[in-house]
Protein backbone atom coordinates (compact mmCIF):
# COMPACT_ATOMS: atom_id res chain seq x y z
CA UNK A 1 0.00 0.00 0.00
CA UNK A 2 2.85 2.38 0.75
CA UNK A 3 4.29 1.71 -2.71
CA UNK A 4 0.93 2.57 -4.27
CA UNK A 5 0.73 5.79 -2.27
CA UNK A 6 4.27 6.74 -3.27
CA UNK A 7 3.29 6.24 -6.91
CA UNK A 8 0.11 8.30 -6.55
CA UNK A 9 1.95 11.28 -5.08
CA UNK A 10 4.85 11.11 -7.56
CA UNK A 11 4.03 13.57 -10.33
CA UNK A 12 7.01 12.51 -12.46
CA UNK A 13 5.99 8.83 -12.55
CA UNK A 14 2.42 9.70 -13.48
CA UNK A 15 3.59 12.08 -16.20
CA UNK A 16 5.78 9.37 -17.70
CA UNK A 17 2.78 7.04 -17.67
CA UNK A 18 0.58 9.61 -19.41
CA UNK A 19 3.21 10.44 -22.03
CA UNK A 20 3.74 6.74 -22.61
CA UNK A 21 0.03 6.30 -23.29
CA UNK A 22 0.07 9.19 -25.78
CA UNK A 23 3.11 7.91 -27.65
CA UNK A 24 1.85 4.32 -27.66
CA UNK A 25 -1.53 5.40 -29.06
CA UNK A 26 0.14 7.59 -31.70
CA UNK A 27 2.47 4.88 -32.98
CA UNK A 28 -0.32 2.32 -32.87
CA UNK A 29 -2.46 4.57 -35.09
CA UNK A 30 0.37 5.60 -37.40
CA UNK A 31 1.45 2.03 -38.12
CA UNK A 32 -2.10 0.68 -38.09
CA UNK A 33 -2.41 0.53 -41.84
CA UNK A 34 -5.55 1.35 -43.80
CA UNK A 35 -9.12 0.66 -42.77
CA UNK A 36 -12.67 1.36 -43.83
CA UNK A 37 -15.04 3.20 -41.48
CA UNK A 38 -18.10 1.69 -43.16
CA UNK A 39 -18.46 -1.85 -44.47
CA UNK A 40 -17.11 -2.05 -48.00
CA UNK A 41 -16.20 1.62 -48.01
CA UNK A 42 -13.10 3.47 -49.11
CA UNK A 43 -9.90 2.81 -47.19
CA UNK A 44 -8.32 5.55 -45.07
CA UNK A 45 -5.47 5.77 -42.60
CA UNK A 46 -6.16 4.48 -39.10
CA UNK A 47 -5.48 8.00 -37.84
CA UNK A 48 -8.22 9.51 -40.00
CA UNK A 49 -9.31 12.08 -37.38
CA UNK A 50 -5.83 13.59 -37.33
CA UNK A 51 -5.87 13.76 -41.13
CA UNK A 52 -9.18 15.65 -40.98
CA UNK A 53 -7.66 18.20 -38.61
CA UNK A 54 -4.47 18.46 -40.65
CA UNK A 55 -6.21 18.88 -43.99
CA UNK A 56 -8.53 21.54 -42.59
CA UNK A 57 -5.58 23.95 -42.44
CA UNK A 58 -4.66 23.37 -46.08
CA UNK A 59 -8.30 23.69 -47.13
CA UNK A 60 -8.44 26.97 -45.21
CA UNK A 61 -5.44 28.58 -46.89
CA UNK A 62 -6.65 27.30 -50.27
CA UNK A 63 -9.99 29.10 -49.70
CA UNK A 64 -12.00 25.89 -49.90
CA UNK A 65 -15.17 25.10 -47.99
CA UNK A 66 -13.87 23.49 -44.78
CA UNK A 67 -17.16 21.70 -44.28
CA UNK A 68 -17.43 20.04 -47.68
CA UNK A 69 -16.86 16.33 -48.20
CA UNK A 70 -13.28 15.51 -49.24
CA UNK A 71 -13.70 11.77 -49.77
CA UNK A 72 -10.37 11.45 -51.58
CA UNK A 73 -8.51 12.68 -48.47
CA UNK A 74 -10.53 11.83 -45.36
CA UNK A 75 -13.30 9.60 -44.12
CA UNK A 76 -15.52 12.17 -42.42
CA UNK A 77 -16.38 15.85 -42.32
CA UNK A 78 -14.47 18.56 -40.46
CA UNK A 79 -16.78 19.94 -37.75
CA UNK A 80 -14.67 22.37 -35.75
CA UNK A 81 -14.37 26.13 -36.13
CA UNK A 82 -12.35 27.91 -38.83
CA UNK A 83 -10.11 29.22 -36.04
CA UNK A 84 -9.25 25.64 -35.05
CA UNK A 85 -8.19 24.91 -38.62
CA UNK A 86 -5.77 27.84 -38.54
CA UNK A 87 -4.34 27.03 -35.11
CA UNK A 88 -3.77 23.42 -36.21
CA UNK A 89 -1.27 24.73 -38.79
CA UNK A 90 1.48 24.32 -36.17
CA UNK A 91 1.03 20.53 -36.40
CA UNK A 92 -0.24 20.27 -39.99
CA UNK A 93 3.08 21.27 -41.52
CA UNK A 94 4.93 18.48 -39.69
CA UNK A 95 5.37 14.87 -40.86
CA UNK A 96 2.34 12.83 -39.82
CA UNK A 97 4.11 10.66 -37.27
CA UNK A 98 5.49 13.72 -35.48
CA UNK A 99 2.38 15.87 -35.75
CA UNK A 100 0.14 13.02 -34.61
CA UNK A 101 2.37 12.28 -31.63
CA UNK A 102 2.55 15.93 -30.60
CA UNK A 103 -1.22 16.27 -30.95
CA UNK A 104 -1.85 13.35 -28.60
CA UNK A 105 0.87 14.55 -26.22
CA UNK A 106 -0.80 17.98 -26.13
CA UNK A 107 -4.11 16.37 -25.20
CA UNK A 108 -2.75 14.22 -22.35
CA UNK A 109 -0.43 16.87 -20.90
CA UNK A 110 -3.17 19.52 -20.79
CA UNK A 111 -5.42 17.08 -18.93
CA UNK A 112 -2.55 15.95 -16.70
CA UNK A 113 -1.48 19.42 -15.59
CA UNK A 114 -5.06 20.67 -15.29
CA UNK A 115 -5.68 18.07 -12.57
CA UNK A 116 -2.63 19.33 -10.67
CA UNK A 117 -3.91 22.89 -11.16
CA UNK A 118 -7.06 22.13 -9.16
CA UNK A 119 -6.94 23.97 -5.82
CA UNK A 120 -7.54 22.56 -2.33
CA UNK A 121 -6.99 18.94 -3.38
CA UNK A 122 -4.07 16.93 -2.00
CA UNK A 123 -1.49 15.20 -4.21
CA UNK A 124 -2.71 11.68 -3.51
CA UNK A 125 -6.26 12.52 -4.52
CA UNK A 126 -5.01 14.13 -7.72
CA UNK A 127 -3.09 10.94 -8.41
CA UNK A 128 -6.27 8.91 -7.86
CA UNK A 129 -8.15 11.11 -10.33
CA UNK A 130 -5.46 10.64 -12.98
CA UNK A 131 -5.30 6.88 -12.53
CA UNK A 132 -9.09 6.63 -12.70
CA UNK A 133 -9.31 8.47 -16.05
CA UNK A 134 -6.31 6.88 -17.81
CA UNK A 135 -8.21 4.05 -19.54
CA UNK A 136 -10.76 6.47 -20.96
CA UNK A 137 -7.94 8.82 -21.94
CA UNK A 138 -6.33 6.00 -23.93
CA UNK A 139 -9.60 5.48 -25.81
CA UNK A 140 -9.67 9.18 -26.69
CA UNK A 141 -6.08 9.46 -27.95
CA UNK A 142 -6.32 6.17 -29.86
CA UNK A 143 -8.94 8.00 -31.90
CA UNK A 144 -6.82 11.19 -32.18
CA UNK A 145 -9.67 13.12 -30.58
CA UNK A 146 -9.59 16.53 -28.89
CA UNK A 147 -11.71 15.46 -25.92
CA UNK A 148 -8.90 15.09 -23.39
CA UNK A 149 -7.83 18.62 -24.34
CA UNK A 150 -11.37 19.89 -23.74
CA UNK A 151 -11.56 18.12 -20.38
CA UNK A 152 -8.28 19.75 -19.36
CA UNK A 153 -9.46 23.18 -20.48
CA UNK A 154 -12.59 22.81 -18.34
CA UNK A 155 -10.42 22.04 -15.31
CA UNK A 156 -8.06 24.92 -16.08
CA UNK A 157 -11.08 27.24 -16.38
CA UNK A 158 -12.15 26.23 -12.90
CA UNK A 159 -8.62 26.58 -11.50
CA UNK A 160 -8.21 30.06 -12.92
CA UNK A 161 -11.65 31.15 -11.68
CA UNK A 162 -10.76 29.98 -8.18
CA UNK A 163 -7.58 32.08 -8.35
CA UNK A 164 -9.35 35.16 -9.73
CA UNK A 165 -7.46 34.94 -13.05
CA UNK A 166 -10.43 35.87 -15.20
CA UNK A 167 -8.58 36.56 -18.45
CA UNK A 168 -7.09 33.07 -18.45
CA UNK A 169 -10.35 31.47 -17.32
CA UNK A 170 -12.19 33.13 -20.20
CA UNK A 171 -9.45 32.11 -22.64
CA UNK A 172 -9.76 28.45 -21.61
CA UNK A 173 -13.54 28.26 -21.81
CA UNK A 174 -13.71 30.14 -25.13
CA UNK A 175 -11.06 27.74 -26.48
CA UNK A 176 -13.37 24.81 -25.77
CA UNK A 177 -16.23 26.54 -27.60
CA UNK A 178 -14.12 27.00 -30.73
CA UNK A 179 -13.15 23.34 -30.63
CA UNK A 180 -16.59 21.89 -29.87
CA UNK A 181 -19.55 24.17 -29.46
CA UNK A 182 -20.87 22.37 -26.36
CA UNK A 183 -18.10 24.07 -24.39
CA UNK A 184 -20.51 26.98 -24.09
CA UNK A 185 -22.18 25.12 -21.21
CA UNK A 186 -19.01 25.76 -19.19
CA UNK A 187 -19.92 29.44 -19.02
CA UNK A 188 -22.32 28.44 -16.24
CA UNK A 189 -19.28 28.33 -13.96
CA UNK A 190 -18.99 32.10 -14.27
CA UNK A 191 -22.23 32.52 -12.32
CA UNK A 192 -20.47 31.27 -9.19
CA UNK A 193 -17.87 34.03 -9.04
CA UNK A 194 -17.90 37.79 -8.35
CA UNK A 195 -17.12 40.56 -10.85
CA UNK A 196 -19.49 39.38 -13.57
CA UNK A 197 -18.66 42.47 -15.64
CA UNK A 198 -15.01 41.46 -15.98
CA UNK A 199 -15.99 37.90 -16.83
CA UNK A 200 -18.33 39.24 -19.51
CA UNK A 201 -15.88 41.52 -21.27
CA UNK A 202 -12.93 39.14 -21.05
CA UNK A 203 -15.08 36.44 -22.63
CA UNK A 204 -16.28 38.85 -25.32
CA UNK A 205 -12.70 39.83 -26.18
CA UNK A 206 -11.58 36.21 -26.58
CA UNK A 207 -14.66 35.37 -28.68
CA UNK A 208 -13.82 38.25 -31.01
CA UNK A 209 -10.16 37.19 -31.22
CA UNK A 210 -10.93 33.53 -31.97
CA UNK A 211 -13.68 34.42 -34.43
CA UNK A 212 -11.45 36.83 -36.36
CA UNK A 213 -8.35 34.60 -36.51
CA UNK A 214 -9.11 33.16 -39.98
CA UNK A 215 -8.95 36.70 -41.42
CA UNK A 216 -5.18 36.30 -41.23
CA UNK A 217 -5.35 33.93 -44.20
CA UNK A 218 -8.73 34.46 -45.94
CA UNK A 219 -10.61 37.48 -47.29
CA UNK A 220 -13.81 38.82 -45.76
CA UNK A 221 -16.14 37.09 -48.23
CA UNK A 222 -14.55 33.70 -47.59
CA UNK A 223 -14.58 34.42 -43.84
CA UNK A 224 -18.34 35.02 -43.86
CA UNK A 225 -18.92 32.00 -46.10
CA UNK A 226 -16.98 29.68 -43.77
CA UNK A 227 -18.96 30.66 -40.68
CA UNK A 228 -22.24 30.25 -42.58
CA UNK A 229 -21.11 26.84 -43.79
CA UNK A 230 -20.11 25.81 -40.25
CA UNK A 231 -23.49 26.93 -38.89
CA UNK A 232 -25.26 24.99 -41.65
CA UNK A 233 -23.25 21.85 -40.87
CA UNK A 234 -24.04 22.06 -37.14
CA UNK A 235 -27.75 22.59 -37.75
CA UNK A 236 -27.96 19.60 -40.10
CA UNK A 237 -25.77 17.49 -37.81
CA UNK A 238 -28.38 17.73 -35.06
CA UNK A 239 -30.68 15.22 -36.76
CA UNK A 240 -28.15 12.59 -37.82
CA UNK A 241 -27.76 10.28 -34.81
CA UNK A 242 -28.63 9.65 -31.18
CA UNK A 243 -25.13 8.79 -29.94
CA UNK A 244 -24.18 7.39 -26.56
CA UNK A 245 -26.53 9.81 -24.87
CA UNK A 246 -29.71 10.21 -22.86
CA UNK A 247 -31.62 10.22 -26.16
CA UNK A 248 -30.02 6.94 -27.25
CA UNK A 249 -30.69 5.45 -23.81
CA UNK A 250 -34.38 6.41 -23.88
CA UNK A 251 -34.78 4.88 -27.34
CA UNK A 252 -32.89 1.62 -26.82
CA UNK A 253 -34.02 0.86 -23.26
CA UNK A 254 -37.57 2.20 -23.25
CA UNK A 255 -38.52 2.52 -26.92
CA UNK A 256 -39.18 6.25 -26.51
CA UNK A 257 -38.75 8.27 -29.71
CA UNK A 258 -38.55 11.60 -27.95
CA UNK A 259 -37.89 14.80 -29.90
CA UNK A 260 -34.25 15.68 -29.25
CA UNK A 261 -34.91 19.32 -28.54
CA UNK A 262 -37.36 18.38 -25.76
CA UNK A 263 -34.78 16.14 -24.12
CA UNK A 264 -32.15 18.88 -24.33
CA UNK A 265 -34.54 21.47 -22.85
CA UNK A 266 -35.47 19.18 -19.95
CA UNK A 267 -31.78 18.43 -19.38
CA UNK A 268 -30.96 22.14 -19.42
CA UNK A 269 -33.71 22.91 -16.89
CA UNK A 270 -32.52 20.15 -14.55
CA UNK A 271 -28.96 21.39 -14.93
CA UNK A 272 -29.94 24.96 -14.03
CA UNK A 273 -32.13 24.21 -10.99
CA UNK A 274 -29.16 23.79 -8.56
CA UNK A 275 -27.98 27.25 -9.58
CA UNK A 276 -30.93 28.61 -7.60
CA UNK A 277 -29.04 27.71 -4.40
CA UNK A 278 -27.15 30.99 -4.54
CA UNK A 279 -26.07 30.75 -0.90
CA UNK A 280 -24.11 27.61 -1.78
CA UNK A 281 -21.90 29.48 -4.26
CA UNK A 282 -19.42 30.16 -1.45
CA UNK A 283 -19.06 26.41 -0.81
CA UNK A 284 -15.99 25.07 -2.64
CA UNK A 285 -17.40 21.53 -2.84
CA UNK A 286 -20.60 22.89 -4.42
CA UNK A 287 -18.51 24.65 -7.06
CA UNK A 288 -16.52 21.48 -7.73
CA UNK A 289 -19.70 19.46 -8.17
CA UNK A 290 -21.11 22.01 -10.57
CA UNK A 291 -17.92 21.61 -12.62
CA UNK A 292 -18.49 17.83 -12.55
CA UNK A 293 -22.13 18.33 -13.58
CA UNK A 294 -21.06 20.39 -16.60
CA UNK A 295 -18.49 17.83 -17.73
CA UNK A 296 -20.94 14.93 -17.55
CA UNK A 297 -23.86 16.94 -18.97
CA UNK A 298 -22.08 18.00 -22.17
CA UNK A 299 -21.51 14.34 -23.01
CA UNK A 300 -24.74 12.57 -22.00
CA UNK A 301 -26.91 15.25 -23.61
CA UNK A 302 -24.80 15.31 -26.77
CA UNK A 303 -26.63 13.39 -29.50
CA UNK A 304 -23.29 12.89 -31.29
CA UNK A 305 -21.42 11.51 -28.28
CA UNK A 306 -19.07 8.67 -29.18
CA UNK A 307 -16.88 6.46 -27.02
CA UNK A 308 -13.82 8.80 -27.21
CA UNK A 309 -15.97 11.71 -25.98
CA UNK A 310 -16.37 10.09 -22.58
CA UNK A 311 -12.96 11.21 -21.28
CA UNK A 312 -14.79 14.48 -20.53
CA UNK A 313 -17.59 12.74 -18.64
CA UNK A 314 -15.35 10.30 -16.78
CA UNK A 315 -13.17 13.19 -15.62
CA UNK A 316 -16.33 14.84 -14.32
CA UNK A 317 -17.22 11.61 -12.55
CA UNK A 318 -13.80 11.55 -10.86
CA UNK A 319 -14.16 15.20 -9.81
CA UNK A 320 -17.61 14.47 -8.35
CA UNK A 321 -16.42 11.47 -6.35
CA UNK A 322 -13.09 12.80 -5.08
CA UNK A 323 -14.32 16.33 -4.31
CA UNK A 324 -16.61 15.30 -1.45
CA UNK A 325 -16.85 12.97 1.51
CA UNK A 326 -16.82 9.31 0.55
CA UNK A 327 -20.17 7.51 0.65
CA UNK A 328 -20.97 3.86 -0.12
CA UNK A 329 -23.55 4.70 -2.79
CA UNK A 330 -21.11 7.01 -4.54
CA UNK A 331 -18.46 4.31 -4.50
CA UNK A 332 -20.86 1.83 -6.14
CA UNK A 333 -21.61 4.33 -8.90
CA UNK A 334 -17.89 5.02 -9.36
CA UNK A 335 -17.17 1.30 -9.81
CA UNK A 336 -20.03 0.97 -12.29
CA UNK A 337 -18.63 3.88 -14.29
CA UNK A 338 -15.16 2.35 -14.35
CA UNK A 339 -16.43 -1.07 -15.48
CA UNK A 340 -19.18 -0.13 -17.91
CA UNK A 341 -18.01 3.28 -19.14
CA UNK A 342 -14.22 3.03 -19.16
CA UNK A 343 -13.70 -0.71 -19.68
CA UNK A 344 -16.70 -1.75 -21.79
CA UNK A 345 -15.14 -0.75 -25.16
CA UNK A 346 -11.91 -2.63 -24.38
CA UNK A 347 -10.95 -6.24 -25.11
CA UNK A 348 -11.68 -7.11 -21.47
CA UNK A 349 -15.24 -7.53 -22.71
CA UNK A 350 -15.60 -10.23 -25.40
CA UNK A 351 -16.39 -8.90 -28.85
CA UNK A 352 -19.86 -10.50 -29.02
CA UNK A 353 -20.83 -8.83 -25.72
CA UNK A 354 -19.60 -5.47 -26.98
CA UNK A 355 -21.43 -5.83 -30.30
CA UNK A 356 -24.64 -7.47 -29.07
CA UNK A 357 -25.17 -5.67 -25.76
CA UNK A 358 -22.82 -2.80 -24.97
CA UNK A 359 -23.09 -0.82 -28.21
CA UNK A 360 -26.76 -1.40 -29.12
CA UNK A 361 -27.93 -0.55 -25.61
CA UNK A 362 -25.56 2.40 -25.10
CA UNK A 363 -24.36 0.79 -21.88
CA UNK A 364 -21.30 3.04 -21.82
CA UNK A 365 -23.51 6.07 -21.17
CA UNK A 366 -25.76 4.59 -18.48
CA UNK A 367 -23.45 4.91 -15.43
CA UNK A 368 -22.75 8.52 -16.38
CA UNK A 369 -26.48 9.23 -16.69
CA UNK A 370 -27.06 7.76 -13.22
CA UNK A 371 -24.12 9.70 -11.79
CA UNK A 372 -25.30 12.96 -13.32
CA UNK A 373 -28.67 12.39 -11.63
CA UNK A 374 -26.81 11.82 -8.35
CA UNK A 375 -24.70 14.95 -8.88
CA UNK A 376 -27.87 16.96 -9.42
CA UNK A 377 -29.38 15.48 -6.27
CA UNK A 378 -26.20 16.26 -4.31
CA UNK A 379 -26.20 19.85 -5.54
CA UNK A 380 -29.84 20.30 -4.59
CA UNK A 381 -30.23 18.51 -1.30
CA UNK A 382 -26.96 17.36 0.26
CA UNK A 383 -24.95 19.35 2.77
CA UNK A 384 -21.67 19.17 0.91
CA UNK A 385 -18.29 18.90 2.59
CA UNK A 386 -14.84 18.16 1.13
CA UNK A 387 -13.10 14.81 1.01
CA UNK A 388 -10.79 14.04 3.93
CA UNK A 389 -7.89 11.69 3.27
CA UNK A 390 -7.64 8.63 5.54
CA UNK A 391 -4.04 9.45 6.35
CA UNK A 392 -5.14 12.83 7.65
CA UNK A 393 -7.80 11.24 9.83
CA UNK A 394 -5.30 8.79 11.31
CA UNK A 395 -2.99 11.61 12.28
Secondary structure, 3 states (H helix, E strand, C coil): CHHHHHHHCCHHHHHHHHHHHHHHHHHHHHCCCEEECCCCCCEEECCHHHHHHHHHHHHHHCCCCCCCCCCCCCCCCCCCCHHHHHHCHHHHCCCHHHHHHHHHHHHHHHHHHHHHCCCCCCHHHHHHHHHHHHHHHHHHHHCCCCHHHHHHHHHHHHHHHHCCCHHHHHHHHHHHHHHCHHHHHHHHHHHHCCCHHHHHHHHHHHHHHHHHHHHHCCCHHHHHHHHHHHHHHHHHHCCCCCCCCHHHHHHHHHCCCCCHHHHHHHHHHHHHHHHHCHHHHHCHHHHHHHHHHHHHHHHHCCCCCCHHHHHHHHHHHHHHHHCECCCHHHHHHHHHHHHHHHCCCCCCCCHHHHHHHHCCCCHHHHHHHHHHHHHHHHHHHCCCCECCCHHHHHC
